[in-house]
Amino acid sequence: MHQSAPQAPVCIRIEDLSMAFGDYVVQRDLNLSIHRGDIFIVMGPSGCGKSTLLRHMLGLLTPAAGHIRYGGQDPASTDEDQRRALLQRIGVLYQGGALWSSMTLAENIALPLSEYTGLNPVTVRELARFKLSLVGLDGFEDHYPAEISGGMRKRAGLARAIALDPEFLFFDEPTAGLDPISAHRLDQLILELRDSLGATLVVVTHDLASIFAVGDDSVFLDPGRKTAIAAGNPNTLLRQSTDPLVIDFLTRGAKGREA
């Protein structure tokens, strides 16, 4: 009998997490396990707390309750040196790319290399050129962000996110604002980088094409019930979920119209 490959170990564990702004609760009682090498999708309707969860996982916001652990390390309860060391293992692609407009693409990618490594300027420049080539931007090193398209800016942002060969990559709506062809290319690039880097990816998105194309695992956050109401491979959820909200989201309401 064929046996499936053993599941990779858990590298991020979210335990009894509640997120709130003052008395306003965003989500409560979240318990999630993210396995090494997976692309983990955070999805749900607008206002459910997807980006808020991302900010908590990056240590930018403090949980109202519960823990987020990388191995045994919780960024919310570590000292500054430990937190800084953890953040060096993390790369982030923000929704708008978040590139410095006054810097060339190569200078943007070189910035974290200069900040966090002891490499000499020549090596930093070579590495920046290499990272840009990995995302299909070879030859654009001396261009400024305003001189390239939105899709290219996303790829440049991705090159900067992988500058330090991170173990963990976080994406906030990576395909937002892109045309379908550019979005598909970015999805393919995400898959290629996951395989080449061996990184674990957490992707916040509502783009169904991306969800089904790249997601290994997922969680669905409900803004009404203020907790997770579904988890698992997105394609499996599409086939097996019985929750009306999950079905409506994953079919864009098509199942309801068929009924």
C-alpha angles and dihedrals in degrees: 000000000000113000121204118235114271114264116257117253121271111262101173122039124185112198125193090325120183122182123198144158104217107305093344111099115209099181133346140198097013115174115179137159120202117196125219113266095015127127102227118198123209107199142162141113122311112286096025094117103259096140091038089058089050091053091050090051090052091051093245092120129038118233119245085220139349135033143274111207131193098197098318095330122106111195091206092062103037128099121256096264093051092046091050090050091050093049090055087063090055131078124192132199107197122207095256096036090249094224121165104253094207092056130074118242091259091051091050092054092042093056099079090039091055092043100048106027135056093228120138119249094256092054091045090053091049092049092048090052090048094050090050090050090053090061095044098261100115108148095026096089095115097043121107121230092252090058096061136062126266092255091051091049089055090052091047089051088052091051089055091047090057095042093108096039092247125206090217129042124191124196126192109201093323096184097043111130095011126121115244095261094050090045091052091049091051090050090053090048091051090053092047093049092047089054096044097043097036087223129155113239131205112193125190108201147137093197104119095198090056093043093056095037101052109014119113094169136001150180126219116213118204116209091199100051089031095222142076112288100176139023136176142070107341094227090051091049089052090056101037112026116112097186109111094216093052092046092048092050096047093046097036087238094304094126091054092050091049090054 
